[in-house]
């Protein structure tokens, strides 16, 4: 089931990664002194964004590994 989820629904980890990137950038901007009142929000967005980017990357790695295994199996 995990293999099907990773391989057939690659848009999910792409979407998680893009959302993570967006949160990461917005959180980073909120670290500027002029947004000092939003510092805590910036920290949380930074953390959520980092985690989303990590999950998106893990999904891409898993997809690549499954595809590589399938190519090796088809070539035999």
C-alpha positions as YAML, in Angstrom:
chain: A
units: angstrom
residues:
- id: 1
  name: UNK
  ca: [0.00, 0.00, 0.00]
- id: 2
  name: UNK
  ca: [2.82, 2.42, 0.85]
- id: 3
  name: UNK
  ca: [4.46, 1.70, -2.49]
- id: 4
  name: UNK
  ca: [1.22, 2.51, -4.33]
- id: 5
  name: UNK
  ca: [0.76, 5.69, -2.32]
- id: 6
  name: UNK
  ca: [4.29, 6.88, -3.01]
- id: 7
  name: UNK
  ca: [4.41, 5.89, -6.67]
- id: 8
  name: UNK
  ca: [0.87, 6.63, -7.90]
- id: 9
  name: UNK
  ca: [0.19, 9.72, -5.85]
- id: 10
  name: UNK
  ca: [3.46, 11.57, -6.26]
- id: 11
  name: UNK
  ca: [1.52, 14.84, -6.37]
- id: 12
  name: UNK
  ca: [0.91, 14.40, -2.62]
- id: 13
  name: UNK
  ca: [4.56, 14.63, -1.61]
- id: 14
  name: UNK
  ca: [5.10, 17.32, -4.23]
- id: 15
  name: UNK
  ca: [2.25, 19.33, -2.69]
- id: 16
  name: UNK
  ca: [3.59, 18.76, 0.83]
- id: 17
  name: UNK
  ca: [7.03, 19.90, -0.32]
- id: 18
  name: UNK
  ca: [5.67, 23.03, -2.01]
- id: 19
  name: UNK
  ca: [3.56, 23.93, 1.01]
- id: 20
  name: UNK
  ca: [6.60, 23.36, 3.18]
- id: 21
  name: UNK
  ca: [8.69, 25.64, 0.97]
- id: 22
  name: UNK
  ca: [6.05, 28.35, 1.17]
- id: 23
  name: UNK
  ca: [5.79, 28.11, 4.98]
- id: 24
  name: UNK
  ca: [9.58, 28.09, 5.24]
- id: 25
  name: UNK
  ca: [9.90, 31.31, 3.20]
- id: 26
  name: UNK
  ca: [7.08, 33.12, 5.00]
- id: 27
  name: UNK
  ca: [8.44, 32.02, 8.38]
- id: 28
  name: UNK
  ca: [11.89, 33.23, 7.40]
- id: 29
  name: UNK
  ca: [10.55, 36.64, 6.38]
- id: 30
  name: UNK
  ca: [8.78, 36.94, 9.74]
- id: 31
  name: UNK
  ca: [12.19, 36.81, 11.44]
- id: 32
  name: UNK
  ca: [12.94, 40.32, 10.15]
- id: 33
  name: UNK
  ca: [12.94, 42.99, 12.86]
- id: 34
  name: UNK
  ca: [9.99, 44.83, 11.33]
- id: 35
  name: UNK
  ca: [7.80, 41.74, 11.95]
- id: 36
  name: UNK
  ca: [8.94, 41.32, 15.54]
- id: 37
  name: UNK
  ca: [5.34, 40.95, 16.77]
- id: 38
  name: UNK
  ca: [5.00, 37.82, 14.58]
- id: 39
  name: UNK
  ca: [8.22, 36.15, 15.73]
- id: 40
  name: UNK
  ca: [6.48, 33.13, 17.31]
- id: 41
  name: UNK
  ca: [4.36, 32.60, 14.20]
- id: 42
  name: UNK
  ca: [7.54, 32.82, 12.14]
- id: 43
  name: UNK
  ca: [9.19, 30.13, 14.25]
- id: 44
  name: UNK
  ca: [6.21, 27.79, 13.85]
- id: 45
  name: UNK
  ca: [5.97, 28.39, 10.10]
- id: 46
  name: UNK
  ca: [9.71, 27.81, 9.82]
- id: 47
  name: UNK
  ca: [9.40, 24.49, 11.68]
- id: 48
  name: UNK
  ca: [6.30, 23.34, 9.80]
- id: 49
  name: UNK
  ca: [7.90, 24.37, 6.51]
- id: 50
  name: UNK
  ca: [11.11, 22.52, 7.30]
- id: 51
  name: UNK
  ca: [9.15, 19.39, 8.20]
- id: 52
  name: UNK
  ca: [7.07, 19.67, 5.01]
- id: 53
  name: UNK
  ca: [10.19, 20.01, 2.90]
- id: 54
  name: UNK
  ca: [11.66, 16.97, 4.64]
- id: 55
  name: UNK
  ca: [8.52, 14.88, 4.02]
- id: 56
  name: UNK
  ca: [8.40, 15.97, 0.38]
- id: 57
  name: UNK
  ca: [12.03, 14.94, -0.07]
- id: 58
  name: UNK
  ca: [11.43, 11.58, 1.60]
- id: 59
  name: UNK
  ca: [8.54, 10.96, -0.79]
- id: 60
  name: UNK
  ca: [10.74, 11.75, -3.78]
- id: 61
  name: UNK
  ca: [13.47, 9.42, -2.50]
- id: 62
  name: UNK
  ca: [10.96, 6.62, -1.95]
- id: 63
  name: UNK
  ca: [9.51, 7.13, -5.43]
- id: 64
  name: UNK
  ca: [12.99, 7.01, -6.99]
- id: 65
  name: UNK
  ca: [13.86, 3.83, -5.10]
- id: 66
  name: UNK
  ca: [10.63, 2.10, -6.17]
- id: 67
  name: UNK
  ca: [11.17, 3.13, -9.79]
- id: 68
  name: UNK
  ca: [14.78, 1.94, -9.73]
- id: 69
  name: UNK
  ca: [13.70, -1.42, -8.30]
- id: 70
  name: UNK
  ca: [11.04, -1.76, -11.00]
- id: 71
  name: UNK
  ca: [13.55, -0.98, -13.77]
- id: 72
  name: UNK
  ca: [15.94, -3.61, -12.43]
- id: 73
  name: UNK
  ca: [13.14, -6.14, -12.22]
- id: 74
  name: UNK
  ca: [11.95, -5.39, -15.78]
- id: 75
  name: UNK
  ca: [15.49, -5.61, -17.16]
- id: 76
  name: UNK
  ca: [16.06, -9.14, -15.85]
...
